[in-house]
Amino acid sequence: MKVHFIAIGGSAMHNLAIALSRKGFNVTGSDDEIFEPSKGRLKKEGILPEQIGWNEALITPDLDAVILGMHARADNPELAKAKKLGLNIYSYPEYIFEQSKNKKRVVIGGSHGKTTITSMILHALQVLDFPVDYMVGAQLEGYDCMVKLTEENDVIILEGDEYLSSPIDRRPKFHLYKPHIALISGIAWDHINVFPTYENYVDQFDQFCKIIEDKGVLVYNEEDPDVKEVATRQKDRLKTVPYTTPQYDVNEKGTVFQYKGQHYPLNIFGAHNLQNLYGALNVVEAIGISPNDFLKAMKNFTGAGKRLEKVSETPERILYKDFAHSPSKLKATTSAVKEQFPDRKLVACMELHTFSSLKKDFLPQYKDAMKNADKALVYFSPKVVAHKKLDPITKEDVYEAFGKNVQVETETQEVLDFIEKESTNNMVLLMMSSGNFDGIDYSQL
């Protein structure tokens, strides 16, 4: 098979390119910019483009498929030539589906917890030597590629993102996978540049449920009223399996999970993490793994990368970093850390970095999202707001939206000064962002 990637440098695209190359495909690609780690990984696999920029000469009639990434524009010259030649053009998720048509497809969806639940499932299956293909949107520890596609494996685990598929395919990615087993962890309005109303956003999950294969399994978080409502509409067509936050005990190392009279020690902590674990348990049970085997396999799981990831620990201070940026994620993460360390001062810093989070109309969604922190700071860069072509926001806008219980800053040094000022000998520092506060090196911090 001969496959060409338009915008091969994307975080998802370069992983798929590597996976197909390892499968024996002839892979080519192009992009107008490629950064690390994509650049180094593509070079190691021998599929890094020889030159940066779009090159119509790479679009030839013998291509079996052209895969179009979100980074490319609809007027891309390579795309125009591929259309002219009548080639098969796929978005990233469409091609993942093409490669998994004959497999049992398991899709993990939801506004939050997708990566954590997917990584929990993959960890357990790896420990239990259960062979699977997979696609995960984030880089997980212990994996050199986040896509695996084989001919022999019967099951594929897919993280189901609700964002758009490609510049010419406006469908959410998770609408294209047609799962046999699916999970929805929660619904909290996100991607408001694409889904302008909450009702429109919830509707994407309704549509997702409708494409689950007949007599398939839908595992859902019963504690989320919108998820419960969406799942209820599928009870006649699918096997619906609800889950909630389970019983657990907090200890110094993490958590003891209680299940059917048995106690299972875990390294993870926080109600949200335990809720994710229970969801993952129900998914693997649908695949054929016993809950007991799953929970034993989870004993050494320490979390997904950048999801409540411990950066450093001394007797005086512990530093965690987390990808949290949406209101529900902020609330869950700060609550989890405070519950785990009730006697420590919790200093929490978060960065407004995504399109939704920097939109003035969306800011009120953050009310009291960090109230469980002893001291909280919110950072945003006016330059990023301008770059995203959004209406300006002020420190006062953010302060009011969060419930007047945060400090707001717009300079990286001010964040560092805040941390220095609030430091004590018995504290936990929690840094939450999908960026890095415009230049904070957590290992140096």
Secondary structure as GFF3:
##gff-version 3
##sequence-region A 1 445
A	DSSP	beta_strand	2	6	.	.	.	ID=ss1
A	DSSP	alpha_helix	11	22	.	.	.	ID=ss2
A	DSSP	beta_strand	26	30	.	.	.	ID=ss3
A	DSSP	alpha_helix	38	45	.	.	.	ID=ss4
A	DSSP	three_ten_helix	56	58	.	.	.	ID=ss5
A	DSSP	beta_strand	65	68	.	.	.	ID=ss6
A	DSSP	alpha_helix	77	84	.	.	.	ID=ss7
A	DSSP	beta_strand	89	91	.	.	.	ID=ss8
A	DSSP	alpha_helix	92	99	.	.	.	ID=ss9
A	DSSP	beta_strand	104	109	.	.	.	ID=ss10
A	DSSP	alpha_helix	114	127	.	.	.	ID=ss11
A	DSSP	beta_strand	133	135	.	.	.	ID=ss12
A	DSSP	beta_strand	147	148	.	.	.	ID=ss13
A	DSSP	beta_strand	155	159	.	.	.	ID=ss14
A	DSSP	beta_strand	164	166	.	.	.	ID=ss15
A	DSSP	beta_strand	169	172	.	.	.	ID=ss16
A	DSSP	three_ten_helix	173	175	.	.	.	ID=ss17
A	DSSP	beta_strand	181	184	.	.	.	ID=ss18
A	DSSP	alpha_helix	198	210	.	.	.	ID=ss19
A	DSSP	beta_strand	217	221	.	.	.	ID=ss20
A	DSSP	alpha_helix	225	232	.	.	.	ID=ss21
A	DSSP	beta_strand	239	243	.	.	.	ID=ss22
A	DSSP	beta_strand	248	250	.	.	.	ID=ss23
A	DSSP	beta_strand	255	259	.	.	.	ID=ss24
A	DSSP	beta_strand	262	266	.	.	.	ID=ss25
A	DSSP	alpha_helix	271	287	.	.	.	ID=ss26
A	DSSP	alpha_helix	291	297	.	.	.	ID=ss27
A	DSSP	three_ten_helix	298	300	.	.	.	ID=ss28
A	DSSP	beta_strand	309	313	.	.	.	ID=ss29
A	DSSP	beta_strand	317	322	.	.	.	ID=ss30
A	DSSP	alpha_helix	327	340	.	.	.	ID=ss31
A	DSSP	beta_strand	345	351	.	.	.	ID=ss32
A	DSSP	three_ten_helix	363	366	.	.	.	ID=ss33
A	DSSP	beta_strand	375	379	.	.	.	ID=ss34
A	DSSP	alpha_helix	382	387	.	.	.	ID=ss35
A	DSSP	alpha_helix	395	401	.	.	.	ID=ss36
A	DSSP	beta_strand	407	409	.	.	.	ID=ss37
A	DSSP	alpha_helix	412	422	.	.	.	ID=ss38
A	DSSP	beta_strand	427	432	.	.	.	ID=ss39
###
